[in-house]
Amino acid sequence: MDRDTNLYDLIVVGAGPAGLSAAIYMARAKYRVLVLEKSAVGGQITITAEVVNYPGVERISGRKLTEKMRRQAESFGAEFAIAEVLDMELMEDVKTLHTTKGDYRCLGVILAPGANSRKLGFKGEREFQGRGVAYCATCDGEFFTDRDVFVIGGGFAAVEEGIFLTKYARSVTIVVREDHFTCAKTVSDKLDNQEKIKVVFETELVEAGGEQMLTYARFRNNRTKEEWIHKAEDGESFGIFVFAGYVPNTAWIGSEVKRDDRGYLLTDSDQKTSVEGVYAAGDVCVKNLRQVVTAVSDGAVAATSLEKVVSETHKRLNIPELWHESSRKTAYEYEDGEDKVHEVVEETEEDNGMQNGFLTEDIRRQLSGVFEKFARPVILRAWLDDSPLSGEVEGFLRELDGINAKVTWERAEGDEETGTNRIKPCVEVFLPDGKGTGIRFHGVPGGHEFNSFVIGLYNAAGPGQQIDETVEERLKNLQNNWNIKILVSLSCTMCPETVMAAQKAAALSEKVEAEMFDLAHFPALKEKYKVMSVPCMVVNDETLYFGKKGLQEISELIS
């Protein structure tokens, strides 16, 4: 019987700590394992600068911790693919997952998609998201330098992010709904020596408002019902950071998988859901404590429990062993170009290969392998001026020069062959026939944006990321022209997905231009659009959208 390359013993949906733990345990038991992740490995923990309560590890960043987990899973033979699961057929013995990279089949599924930041629903929250209301201190803290900031929440995230915000803010007020913090006392005790931080208990945010930016917020004492208003000083604004827990990422999961009234998946003590052969792990489950250590525990329990089910299914259906030594794939050995791209990107971020400005020799070597897989060459045409930023951009392009013949760069003179006025510095991806792709970068794509840069080249050169056929057809049939500016911070973990999605749209459609702007170097754009949060997507210089956006969302917005 020929080996079915798309049939796995286990498919894990989600590459956070829970999913990675499950992959480690199942792959080590010599089952064929695939981990599907729609954006980047690591999950929510990657935005945590310091993890200090994981047993046996005194201090480590969330990104480094999950990177070690990924490598460990790979060392046992687990495979990884960057793909979004669109639909699942779970009721048969052999289950089918329909993804943006095609269909995969498996004998067992572990759902570990995690959770997303919760919106509180106070008046003005939606209207002022990105213009004073934010949800990620790491991404947006710098926008509130020397301003007053309110942190809403009384848990671990509120305390940790509140302390982080003191690096930028003039003052930080933590507003707690209860009469006490809901995190461990060892965490809240860190506030004792924070001169910039004030805590207000038994209080809720009722309303936030203003004109273009936040100028006032109304609070209510839950016990006395008294209200008070904070008003910004003349000509100023302030910030509201919401850290009020998470909402499980389960809206896309079919109703056959039972959940509670809040959307969390219901599991038994073995992490089994209501569907045979389908287990769940991590923050997506009903549980009392949502921490890395419990997520890892869930993943291990789910994997070892599912192992018995998979073994029995093999025997009952007479399916031969799927795992064998030649199937093992470690870092940088993926045959598929997209996986190869993401592996190099993760390695670059982990090793901080651009820490000294540009690329290390090791990253250059790895990029050479990535570029070699391109279906056709691409040319990076740069519009530069005499600014220091243009000098940095040129230095970055010179570092890329000579890595592989499929990626070259050239300096444009003025606005030659453009028919438009570009904001300099600008680097656009061109094809060998001289045709522009509309994929543009303004600034050096360092930090997390190195990801979007490499994927942007890959999408322009081909074969590119696989996507849902309906979305592809929608983009190829666009009738109007669309310019999409994605305003980012290089420290933002959510920005690259939006940049990659918009630039994938540009690669598919001549009607779309997608430009990344590093706001640290373009304050005029920040002021023009009153941006206080990233990612911010500006469509045709008129309509603003804040928060992470995927390709399907973008295609719906512009079609």
C-alpha positions as CSV (number, residue, x, y, z in Angstrom):
1,M,0.0,0.0,0.0
2,D,1.5,3.4,-1.0
3,R,2.0,5.9,1.7
4,D,-0.7,8.6,1.8
5,T,1.3,11.8,2.3
6,N,-1.8,13.7,3.5
7,L,-2.8,11.1,6.1
8,Y,-1.6,11.6,9.6
9,D,-2.1,9.8,12.9
10,L,-2.6,13.2,14.6
11,I,-3.3,16.7,13.5
12,V,-2.8,19.5,16.1
13,V,-4.6,22.7,15.3
14,G,-2.7,25.5,17.0
15,A,1.0,25.9,17.8
16,G,0.9,27.4,21.2
17,P,2.3,25.6,24.3
18,A,-0.6,23.2,24.4
19,G,-0.3,22.2,20.8
20,L,3.5,22.0,20.9
21,S,3.3,19.8,24.0
22,A,0.9,17.4,22.3
23,A,3.1,17.2,19.2
24,I,6.1,16.4,21.4
25,Y,4.4,13.5,23.2
26,M,2.7,12.0,20.1
27,A,5.7,12.3,17.8
28,R,8.0,10.8,20.5
29,A,5.7,7.8,20.5
30,K,6.5,7.5,16.8
31,Y,3.1,8.5,15.4
32,R,2.9,10.8,12.4
33,V,2.0,14.3,13.6
34,L,1.2,17.5,11.8
35,V,0.8,20.8,13.5
36,L,-1.3,23.5,11.7
37,E,-0.8,27.1,12.6
38,K,-2.4,30.0,10.7
39,S,0.2,32.7,11.6
40,A,3.3,32.0,13.8
41,V,4.3,29.4,16.3
42,G,4.0,30.3,19.9
43,G,0.5,31.7,20.6
44,Q,-0.3,34.4,23.1
45,I,2.8,33.7,25.2
46,T,5.1,35.1,22.6
47,I,4.2,38.7,23.6
48,T,5.4,38.0,27.2
49,A,8.9,39.4,27.7
50,E,9.6,37.2,30.7
51,V,8.3,33.9,31.9
52,V,9.6,33.2,35.4
53,N,7.2,30.6,36.8
54,Y,7.7,27.7,34.4
55,P,9.3,24.9,36.4
56,G,12.9,24.3,35.8
57,V,13.4,27.5,33.8
58,E,14.3,30.5,35.9
59,R,13.8,33.2,33.3
60,I,13.0,33.1,29.6
61,S,10.9,35.0,27.0
62,G,7.7,33.5,25.8
63,R,9.0,33.4,22.2
64,K,12.2,31.6,23.2
65,L,10.3,29.1,25.3
66,T,7.9,28.1,22.5
67,E,10.7,28.1,20.0
68,K,12.5,25.5,22.1
69,M,9.3,23.5,22.2
70,R,8.9,23.6,18.5
71,R,12.5,22.4,17.9
72,Q,11.9,19.6,20.4
73,A,8.8,18.5,18.5
74,E,10.6,18.6,15.2
75,S,13.5,16.5,16.7
76,F,10.9,13.7,17.3
77,G,9.6,14.0,13.8
78,A,6.6,16.3,14.1
79,E,5.8,18.3,10.9
80,F,4.6,21.9,10.8
81,A,2.5,23.8,8.2
82,I,1.4,27.4,8.1
83,A,-2.3,27.0,7.2
84,E,-5.6,28.2,8.5
85,V,-8.3,25.5,9.1
86,L,-11.5,26.5,7.3
87,D,-13.7,23.6,8.1
88,M,-13.5,20.1,9.6
89,E,-15.2,16.7,9.0
90,L,-14.9,15.0,12.4
91,M,-17.6,12.4,12.7
92,E,-15.9,9.6,10.7
93,D,-12.9,7.4,11.8
94,V,-10.7,9.2,9.3
95,K,-11.2,12.9,9.8
96,T,-10.7,15.6,7.1
97,L,-9.5,19.1,7.7
98,H,-10.0,21.6,4.9
99,T,-7.3,24.3,5.1
100,T,-5.9,27.2,3.0
101,K,-3.2,24.7,1.9
102,G,-5.6,22.0,0.9
103,D,-7.1,19.0,2.6
104,Y,-5.4,16.9,5.3
105,R,-6.7,13.6,6.8
106,C,-6.0,12.1,10.1
107,L,-7.1,9.5,12.7
108,G,-7.2,12.0,15.6
109,V,-7.4,15.7,16.2
110,I,-6.3,17.9,19.1
111,L,-7.8,21.4,19.1
112,A,-5.5,24.0,20.7
113,P,-6.4,27.3,19.0
114,G,-6.1,29.3,22.1
115,A,-8.1,32.5,22.8
116,N,-8.2,36.2,21.8
117,S,-8.4,39.4,23.8
118,R,-11.8,40.1,25.3
119,K,-13.6,43.3,24.4
120,L,-15.5,44.9,27.4
121,G,-18.2,46.6,25.5
122,F,-18.1,50.0,27.2
123,K,-19.4,53.0,25.3
124,G,-16.8,54.2,22.9
125,E,-14.6,51.1,22.9
126,R,-15.2,50.2,19.3
127,E,-15.1,53.8,18.0
128,F,-11.8,54.6,19.7
129,Q,-9.9,51.3,19.2
130,G,-6.6,52.4,17.7
131,R,-7.2,56.0,18.7
132,G,-6.6,55.6,22.4
133,V,-8.1,52.2,23.2
134,A,-5.6,49.4,22.9
135,Y,-5.1,45.7,23.8
136,C,-1.3,45.1,23.6
137,A,1.2,47.0,25.6
138,T,4.1,45.5,23.7
139,C,2.7,46.6,20.4
140,D,1.3,50.0,21.3
141,G,3.0,51.2,24.5
142,E,5.4,53.6,22.7
143,F,2.5,55.6,21.2
144,F,1.7,56.7,24.8
145,T,5.0,58.2,25.7
146,D,4.6,60.9,28.4
147,R,0.8,60.4,28.5
148,D,-1.5,59.2,31.2
149,V,-2.6,55.6,30.8
150,F,-5.5,53.5,32.3
151,V,-5.1,49.7,32.5
152,I,-8.5,47.9,32.8
153,G,-8.3,44.6,34.6
154,G,-7.1,42.9,37.8
155,G,-5.4,39.8,36.6
156,F,-1.9,38.7,35.7
157,A,-1.9,40.4,32.3
158,A,-3.1,43.7,33.7
159,V,-0.4,43.8,36.3
160,E,2.4,42.7,34.0
161,E,1.4,45.0,31.1
162,G,0.8,47.9,33.6
163,I,4.4,47.6,34.8
164,F,5.6,47.4,31.2
165,L,3.8,50.6,30.3
166,T,5.7,52.6,32.9
167,K,8.6,52.6,30.4
168,Y,6.6,55.0,28.3
169,A,3.6,56.5,30.2
170,R,3.7,59.6,32.5
171,S,1.3,57.7,34.9
172,V,-0.5,54.4,34.9
173,T,-3.8,53.8,36.7
174,I,-4.9,50.2,37.1
175,V,-8.7,50.0,37.3
176,V,-9.9,46.8,39.0
177,R,-13.6,45.8,39.0
178,E,-13.3,43.6,42.2
179,D,-12.0,44.7,45.6
180,H,-8.8,42.7,45.0
181,F,-6.5,41.5,42.3
182,T,-7.4,38.2,40.7
183,C,-3.8,37.1,40.1
184,A,-1.3,35.6,42.6
185,K,-0.2,37.9,45.3
186,T,3.5,37.5,44.2
187,V,2.5,39.1,41.0
188,S,0.5,42.0,42.4
189,D,3.2,42.6,45.0
190,K,5.4,43.8,42.1
191,L,3.4,47.0,42.1
192,D,4.6,48.1,45.6
193,N,7.7,49.8,44.3
194,Q,6.1,51.3,41.2
195,E,6.0,55.0,41.7
196,K,4.1,55.7,38.5
197,I,1.3,53.2,39.2
198,K,-1.9,53.9,41.1
199,V,-4.6,51.2,41.7
200,V,-8.3,51.9,41.9
201,F,-10.5,49.0,43.1
202,E,-14.2,48.3,42.8
203,T,-14.4,50.5,39.7
204,E,-15.5,50.0,36.1
205,L,-14.9,52.0,33.0
206,V,-18.3,53.2,31.8
207,E,-17.6,55.4,28.8
208,A,-14.6,56.7,26.7
209,G,-15.0,59.5,24.3
210,G,-13.7,62.6,22.5
211,E,-13.6,63.8,18.9
212,Q,-10.7,62.3,16.9
213,M,-8.8,61.1,20.0
214,L,-9.7,60.2,23.5
215,T,-10.2,63.3,25.7
216,Y,-12.3,61.9,28.5
217,A,-13.3,58.7,30.3
218,R,-16.1,58.1,32.8
219,F,-15.7,55.6,35.6
220,R,-18.1,54.2,38.2
221,N,-17.5,52.9,41.7
222,N,-19.3,49.6,41.9
223,R,-20.0,49.8,45.6
224,T,-21.1,53.5,46.0
225,K,-22.3,54.0,42.4
226,E,-20.5,57.3,42.4
227,E,-19.0,58.4,39.0
228,W,-15.9,60.4,38.2
229,I,-14.4,61.6,34.9
230,H,-10.9,61.8,33.8
231,K,-10.2,64.6,31.3
232,A,-7.1,65.0,29.2
233,E,-5.2,68.3,29.5
234,D,-5.7,70.8,26.6
235,G,-4.3,69.5,23.4
236,E,-3.5,66.1,24.8
237,S,-5.0,62.6,24.8
238,F,-4.5,59.6,27.0
239,G,-4.6,55.8,26.7
240,I,-6.9,52.9,27.8
241,F,-5.4,49.4,27.7
242,V,-7.9,46.6,28.2
243,F,-6.6,43.4,29.8
244,A,-9.9,41.8,30.8
245,G,-9.2,38.2,29.9
246,Y,-9.8,36.3,26.7
247,V,-12.5,34.8,24.4
248,P,-11.9,31.3,23.2
249,N,-11.1,31.0,19.5
250,T,-13.9,28.5,18.8
251,A,-16.3,30.4,16.5
252,W,-15.0,28.4,13.5
253,I,-15.4,25.0,15.2
254,G,-18.6,23.0,14.3
255,S,-21.5,22.6,16.7
256,E,-20.8,18.9,17.1
257,V,-17.9,19.8,19.4
258,K,-19.8,20.8,22.6
259,R,-18.8,24.0,24.5
260,D,-20.1,26.0,27.5
261,D,-22.1,29.2,27.3
262,R,-18.9,31.3,27.0
263,G,-17.6,29.2,24.0
264,Y,-15.0,27.2,25.8
265,L,-14.7,23.5,24.7
266,L,-16.0,20.9,27.2
267,T,-13.6,18.0,27.9
268,D,-13.3,15.1,30.3
269,S,-10.3,14.4,32.5
270,D,-8.5,12.9,29.4
271,Q,-9.1,16.1,27.4
272,K,-11.6,14.3,25.2
273,T,-14.4,16.4,23.6
274,S,-17.9,15.3,22.7
275,V,-16.6,13.8,19.5
276,E,-14.7,10.5,19.3
277,G,-11.1,11.0,18.3
278,V,-11.2,14.8,18.9
279,Y,-9.4,16.2,22.0
280,A,-8.8,19.7,23.1
281,A,-6.0,21.4,25.1
282,G,-4.9,24.8,26.5
283,D,-6.8,28.1,26.9
284,V,-9.6,26.9,24.6
285,C,-10.9,24.5,27.3
286,V,-13.0,25.1,30.4
287,K,-10.5,25.3,33.3
288,N,-9.6,27.2,36.4
289,L,-6.1,28.2,35.6
290,R,-4.8,29.4,32.2
291,Q,-1.0,29.4,32.3
292,V,1.8,27.9,30.2
293,V,2.3,25.1,32.6
294,T,-1.4,24.0,32.5
295,A,-1.5,24.3,28.7
296,V,1.6,22.0,28.4
297,S,-0.1,19.6,30.8
298,D,-3.3,19.6,28.8
299,G,-1.3,18.8,25.6
300,A,0.5,15.9,27.2
301,V,-2.7,14.4,28.6
302,A,-4.6,14.8,25.3
303,A,-1.8,13.2,23.3
304,T,-1.3,10.2,25.6
305,S,-5.0,9.6,25.8
306,L,-5.5,10.0,22.0
307,E,-2.6,7.6,21.4
308,K,-4.7,4.6,22.5
309,V,-7.6,5.7,20.2
310,V,-5.3,6.1,17.2
311,S,-3.7,2.7,17.9
312,E,-7.1,1.0,18.0
313,T,-8.2,2.8,14.8
314,H,-5.1,1.5,13.0
315,K,-6.0,-2.1,13.9
316,R,-9.8,-1.7,13.2
317,L,-9.3,-0.2,9.8
318,N,-6.2,-2.2,8.9
319,I,-4.2,1.0,8.3
320,P,-0.4,0.4,8.1
321,E,2.0,2.4,10.3
322,L,2.2,6.0,9.0
323,W,5.4,7.0,10.8
324,H,8.8,5.9,9.6
325,E,12.3,7.3,9.9
326,S,12.4,8.8,6.4
327,S,9.4,10.9,7.2
328,R,11.2,12.9,9.9
329,K,11.7,16.5,9.0
330,T,13.8,18.8,11.1
331,A,14.4,22.5,10.8
332,Y,15.2,23.8,7.2
333,E,14.5,20.4,5.6
334,Y,10.9,21.1,4.4
335,E,10.3,20.5,0.8
336,D,7.5,23.0,0.6
337,G,8.7,26.5,0.0
338,E,6.3,28.2,2.4
339,D,7.3,26.1,5.4
340,K,10.9,26.7,4.5
341,V,10.3,30.4,4.5
342,H,8.6,30.4,7.9
343,E,11.4,28.2,9.4
344,V,14.0,30.7,8.4
345,V,12.0,33.6,9.6
346,E,11.5,32.0,13.1
347,E,15.2,31.3,13.3
348,T,16.0,34.9,12.4
349,E,13.7,36.2,15.1
350,E,15.0,33.7,17.7
351,D,18.6,34.5,17.0
352,N,17.9,38.2,16.6
353,G,19.8,38.0,13.4
354,M,19.2,41.7,12.6
355,Q,20.2,42.9,16.1
356,N,23.2,44.8,14.7
357,G,21.3,46.3,11.9
358,F,21.3,43.7,9.2
359,L,21.8,40.0,8.5
360,T,24.2,37.5,10.0
361,E,26.1,35.1,7.8
362,D,24.0,32.2,9.1
363,I,20.8,33.9,8.1
364,R,22.3,34.8,4.7
365,R,23.1,31.1,4.2
366,Q,19.5,30.1,5.1
367,L,17.9,32.8,2.9
368,S,19.9,31.5,0.0
369,G,18.1,28.2,0.3
370,V,14.7,30.0,0.6
371,F,15.4,32.2,-2.5
372,E,16.4,29.2,-4.5
373,K,12.9,27.8,-4.2
374,F,11.4,30.9,-5.8
375,A,9.6,30.1,-9.1
376,R,11.0,33.2,-10.7
377,P,13.4,36.0,-9.9
378,V,12.3,39.3,-8.2
379,I,13.9,42.7,-8.3
380,L,13.7,45.1,-5.4
381,R,13.6,48.6,-6.8
382,A,14.3,51.3,-4.2
383,W,13.3,55.0,-4.2
384,L,15.7,56.7,-1.8
385,D,16.6,60.2,-0.7
386,D,19.2,61.7,1.5
387,S,17.6,60.8,4.8
388,P,19.3,58.5,7.4
389,L,16.4,56.0,7.0
390,S,17.2,55.8,3.2
391,G,20.8,55.0,4.2
392,E,19.6,52.2,6.4
393,V,17.3,50.8,3.7
394,E,20.2,50.9,1.2
395,G,22.4,49.1,3.7
396,F,19.8,46.4,4.2
397,L,19.4,45.9,0.4
398,R,23.2,45.7,0.0
399,E,23.2,42.9,2.6
400,L,20.7,41.0,0.5
401,D,22.8,41.5,-2.7
402,G,24.6,38.4,-3.7
403,I,22.7,36.0,-1.4
404,N,21.1,34.4,-4.5
405,A,20.6,35.4,-8.1
406,K,16.9,35.2,-7.8
407,V,16.8,38.3,-5.5
408,T,18.5,41.5,-6.7
409,W,18.1,45.2,-6.1
410,E,18.4,48.4,-8.0
411,R,18.1,52.1,-7.3
412,A,15.4,54.0,-9.1
413,E,15.9,57.6,-10.2
414,G,13.1,59.9,-9.2
415,D,9.7,58.4,-9.9
416,E,10.7,56.6,-13.1
417,E,8.2,54.3,-14.6
418,T,5.8,54.7,-11.6
419,G,3.3,57.3,-12.6
420,T,2.8,58.1,-8.9
421,N,4.5,59.9,-6.0
422,R,6.0,57.4,-3.6
423,I,6.7,58.2,0.0
424,K,10.4,57.7,0.4
425,P,12.2,55.6,1.2
426,C,10.2,53.0,-0.7
427,V,11.2,49.5,-1.8
428,E,8.8,47.8,-4.3
429,V,9.0,44.2,-5.5
430,F,9.2,44.0,-9.3
431,L,9.1,41.0,-11.7
432,P,11.7,40.3,-14.4
433,D,9.4,41.8,-17.1
434,G,9.5,45.1,-15.3
435,K,6.0,44.8,-13.9
436,G,5.5,46.1,-10.4
437,T,3.6,43.9,-7.9
438,G,2.3,46.6,-5.7
439,I,4.1,45.1,-2.7
440,R,6.0,47.9,-1.0
441,F,8.0,48.4,2.2
442,H,8.8,51.8,3.7
443,G,11.5,51.4,6.2
444,V,13.9,48.5,7.1
445,P,11.7,45.4,7.6
446,G,13.4,44.3,10.8
447,G,11.9,42.7,13.9
448,H,8.7,40.8,13.4
449,E,8.3,42.5,9.9
450,F,11.2,40.4,8.6
451,N,8.6,37.7,8.4
452,S,6.3,39.7,6.2
453,F,9.2,40.8,4.0
454,V,10.3,37.3,3.1
455,I,6.8,36.0,2.7
456,G,6.1,39.1,0.4
457,L,9.0,38.1,-1.8
458,Y,7.8,34.5,-1.8
459,N,4.2,35.5,-2.8
460,A,5.5,37.7,-5.6
461,A,8.0,35.1,-7.0
462,G,5.8,32.1,-6.6
463,P,4.6,29.6,-5.8
464,G,3.3,31.7,-2.9
465,Q,1.1,30.9,0.0
466,Q,-1.9,28.6,-0.8
467,I,-5.2,30.2,0.0
468,D,-8.9,29.4,-0.2
469,E,-10.1,29.2,-3.8
470,T,-13.1,31.4,-3.1
471,V,-10.9,34.2,-1.7
472,E,-8.5,33.9,-4.6
473,E,-11.3,34.2,-7.1
474,R,-12.7,37.2,-5.3
475,L,-9.4,39.0,-5.4
476,K,-8.7,38.2,-9.0
477,N,-12.1,39.6,-10.0
478,L,-11.8,43.0,-8.3
479,Q,-13.1,45.8,-10.5
480,N,-11.7,48.9,-8.6
481,N,-8.2,50.0,-7.6
482,W,-7.3,49.6,-3.9
483,N,-4.3,51.1,-2.0
484,I,-3.8,49.6,1.4
485,K,-1.3,51.1,3.8
486,I,-0.5,49.0,6.8
487,L,0.9,51.1,9.6
488,V,3.0,49.0,12.0
489,S,5.5,48.9,14.8
490,L,8.4,46.5,14.5
491,S,7.8,45.3,18.0
492,C,4.2,44.3,17.2
493,T,3.5,40.5,17.0
494,M,0.1,41.0,15.3
495,C,1.2,43.3,12.5
496,P,3.0,40.8,10.2
497,E,-0.2,38.8,9.6
498,T,-2.0,41.8,8.4
499,V,1.0,42.9,6.2
500,M,1.3,39.4,4.7
501,A,-2.4,39.2,4.0
502,A,-2.6,42.6,2.3
503,Q,0.6,41.9,0.2
504,K,-0.8,38.4,-0.8
505,A,-3.8,40.3,-2.1
506,A,-1.4,42.6,-4.1
507,A,0.4,39.5,-5.5
508,L,-2.8,38.1,-6.7
509,S,-4.5,41.2,-8.1
510,E,-3.2,44.1,-10.3
511,K,-5.9,46.2,-8.6
512,V,-4.3,46.1,-5.2
513,E,-1.3,47.9,-3.8
514,A,-0.1,47.0,-0.3
515,E,2.4,49.2,1.5
516,M,4.0,48.6,4.9
517,F,5.0,51.7,6.9
518,D,7.2,51.6,10.1
519,L,5.4,54.3,12.0
520,A,8.6,55.0,14.0
521,H,9.9,56.7,10.9
522,F,6.7,58.2,9.5
523,P,5.2,60.4,12.3
524,A,3.3,62.4,9.7
525,L,1.2,59.4,8.9
526,K,0.6,58.8,12.6
527,E,-0.6,62.3,13.0
528,K,-2.6,62.4,9.8
529,Y,-4.6,59.3,10.7
530,K,-4.5,59.9,14.5
531,V,-3.0,56.4,15.0
532,M,-2.4,55.1,18.6
533,S,-2.5,51.4,17.9
534,V,-1.1,48.9,15.4
535,P,-1.7,47.3,13.1
536,C,-3.7,50.1,11.4
537,M,-4.9,49.5,7.9
538,V,-5.7,52.5,5.8
539,V,-7.7,51.8,2.6
540,N,-7.6,54.3,-0.2
541,D,-6.4,57.0,2.2
542,E,-9.8,57.2,3.7
543,T,-11.1,54.3,5.8
544,L,-9.2,52.9,8.8
545,Y,-9.3,49.4,10.3
546,F,-7.5,48.6,13.5
547,G,-6.4,45.1,14.7
548,K,-5.1,42.0,13.0
549,K,-6.7,41.1,9.7
550,G,-6.5,37.9,7.7
551,L,-6.7,37.6,3.9
552,Q,-10.4,36.6,3.9
553,E,-11.3,39.7,6.0
554,I,-9.3,41.9,3.7
555,S,-10.8,40.4,0.6
556,E,-14.3,41.0,2.0
557,L,-13.5,44.6,2.9
558,I,-12.3,45.6,-0.6
559,S,-14.6,43.4,-2.8
